[in-house]
Amino acid sequence: MTDSTLAPRHVAFDWGGVFTIGTFDGRSTQNIADRSGVPVERVRESYFRHVRQLEVGEWTLPQFWSVMQEETGITLPYDEFEALYLGSVHDNLPMYATLAALPRSVRVGLLSNNYPVVSDHLRRDPRFARFDALVFSNELRQKKPHPDAFAALQGAMEVPASGVAFVDDVQENIDAARIAGFHGLLYDHDRHTEFERELEAWLGVSVKV
């Protein structure tokens, strides 16, 4: 048995598509369209053209909404938009159960391409107290799959990347994580039980409640 086999192992996760069902962007733009009556295609054209400004922290959420209003003609006040936006999260409950079942000996991190206000909203969620490290692109000002994002995750985890499995639902991000030295686990919420087996095999501990 090698020293690397004996070394403790840890895990870090993406958020959207891992702790949520479906994409947050797709659900939020559909909800905005449904509430405003503006065609979803028009909403998404404006949203996806500018969302990177949120992801790298260049714009605040009110700035983003102001631009979208001008481009789409939506008259929904900001406060109503923010509530609708935060309410667009659809939790993947099996993953939260897996998170809660992780032994305390396992360090747990999060690396998420995320947005102002949403990242604060997640931090207030009591379930996020289980995370030892939270890295959000809007605060880092760099997003996955850039190497700086994974360097920031390793620094926040305070353990070598080789001892951390990174879980994401996007293959491009898994590829970047592996280049950065992490063990990559591609996630699909329809195969959660299979994912738990893969994670248990990596960690060498049970992740079932």
C-alpha angles and dihedrals in degrees: 000000000000128000090246089057090053094048115104116256131217141185140226128191143205114229112214111067090010105058089021133057109239123348121314090218094054094048095044095050090048091050091049090051093048092049097044101037090231113134111265090231090062092046093050094046090059096036098052093041091061107024093098087068087064095043093057095039096247093126134036118232092254090054091050092050092048091056092046091051092053093049099042103031092236112156098193109134116244095248091056091046092051092051090048091046095052090042090059092079112111107194122225095221097190090060092051088052090052090049092052091049096055111113116248089243088071115082111220127204139179128212111182136168093226146152141248112270091017092067090049089048091054093048089058091055107104090218089065090065086085091069117095093194132026120190117180122186093222090060096039091045090223130086138208134301089036112108090234089065092056092043088055090050092052091049092050093047091053092212131093116278089235088068095052129081113210116210120203137150094222119079093210090060092046090052091051091048091053091050087052090055101261125129106247126220116184110213132212116175090214088063099044096134090053089048091053090054091051091049093048090051090052097044096037090224137094117266097186123111 
